[in-house]
Amino acid sequence: MEIHSNKSDFIQDYNNFNEILKKKYGEPLEDKRFWKNDLYKDDYSHWGMAISLGHLALYSKWETPHTAIISMLAGENFDIKCGVEYSSKKLKNLEEKSKEKKEMEAF
């Protein structure tokens, strides 16, 4: 896990992940910013703080014939998480059935 004293450095990490993914998979199908609170929206230098507070999340998505790839940068309570998730399209149905079973067992 990388620790940054400047919260905006996590945005560069996210951008670096995305550049690698773009080289491998091309342009993302989705590349979005989700603002829950736009206090820092007009000041890019504070976007890292906005992410750490849960005000902003960044999201990109790619797909191959067999895999969905999601890159995300999000946070809350001054804690930021940056990561990439690969999920099998072929096993998606099995995953949904397993989740449904767990939900039913909870009752």
Beta strands, then each sheet from edge to edge (+ up, - down):
strand 1: 30-35
strand 2: 56-63
strand 3: 67-76
strand 4: 79-88
sheet 1: 1+ 2- 3+ 4-
end
